[in-house]
């Protein structure tokens, strides 16, 4: 066997080792996911390498790659699309093209991306907004917001809240032909976090007379306190959101200081004086038995007060909606929560469902046994189609 043949075989083996990612047996279209996971892994590795060389921040490199997936606000035969601002926050508005004698429902959508990435212009979000407007005959507002690492909490929250408040003004609703009694808020991942955070804030705002009818949360990230939930243990290395990336994005939401990321990764970031907050995220009492699967609850190792004093946002209810007390939760609107089995954020959503149920909120929990984080963005995948259909069908019945 010649040297070239040996070299080619070696390169083939190394390439296969790099590309291949072991997946659970019940994942649909595994090779499609493996291919996309390899692309994501390559982008993340390159971003980490450029950051190590001091050339570019990790997030900035990923943002550059994602910019190639953005599309302009283009109207079609079904939907009118326009770019505008709501209270100085950039939004996209999607309005069904057909005339309507009656007022339409309204959906206020918040994109995901770990508070660091993404925009309403990403092709997958643009497609989702078009389908929502067309299938529900509803007006869709897809909002942007400032992103880390350039901006940190609470800028994201404030942008989304200010944009939502503007949309809920009677004159704005009249302009777009939206029924003030049929308005829902939705978001995926970090967008789901922001959706329920602003919904909680809206409850006590005396300036807003119009209230939300629904909230829809798609695999939301809702807590920072415990990074050792069963879902983190089971899915730490699975695509498309490994534990290491989750912690990195969470920490970037609050600071560029990598000390917080390190402390969160080892579950040593919550100070002793905040120990009482763990009752809100204690998975041993909030997760149904089917999701515990023999896992043993470990009380987190408490960190020093230094990180909390520097970056108190990681224990702020506006960033961590699972810290809201039951009195506040019971005022939330009818809720829909989607979780995926193969997702580090799975248990965040499930614990929230439990807490909402105990608070008396009417909540529907849709769990996908073969789902993974970000599946809604994998356009053309069977799981993407099923999640989208369940989400839109629920909205159609409840909005």
Number of C-alpha atoms within 10 A of each C-alpha: 5 6 8 9 10 11 11 11 12 12 12 12 12 12 11 11 10 12 17 15 18 11 15 11 8 10 15 15 11 15 13 12 20 18 14 16 19 18 13 16 16 14 17 17 13 15 22 18 15 15 16 12 9 10 11 15 18 21 21 17 18 20 16 12 11 15 14 10 12 16 15 12 16 12 15 11 8 17 21 18 22 15 16 13 14 19 16 11 19 19 26 21 22 30 25 25 16 11 6 10 6 9 18 24 23 32 28 25 29 27 26 27 15 24 28 25 21 21 25 24 22 18 17 17 23 22 15 19 27 25 20 26 26 19 14 21 21 27 29 31 27 26 26 23 24 22 21 24 21 13 18 20 23 15 16 21 23 17 20 28 22 16 24 23 18 19 19 22 16 15 11 13 19 13 9 17 19 23 17 20 15 19 24 25 27 26 23 27 24 25 27 27 30 32 29 28 22 21 23 21 14 20 17 11 10 7 9 14 12 15 17 22 19 21 26 27 27 28 34 29 28 27 26 23 25 23 22 21 24 23 21 21 13 16 20 19 16 20 24 22 21 16 24 14 17 20 22 20 22 23 28 25 25 24 22 17 13 12 13 23 23 16 18 23 20 15 19 18 27 25 16 12 11 13 13 8 15 15 12 20 23 17 22 17 14 19 22 14 11 7 15 18 9 9 13 11 14 11 12 17 13 16 18 14 15 11 17 17 10 12 16 13 18 23 18 16 17 23 27 20 25 27 22 17 13 15 9 13 24 17 16 24 22 18 22 21 23 24 25 25 20 25 25 30 28 25 29 25 28 25 23 25 23 17 22 21 15 13 17 13 18 15 20 15 16 16 17 15 12 14 23 25 24 19 21 23 19 15 15 9 15 14 20 17 16 15 21 19 13 13 20 17 14 14 20 15 8 14 21
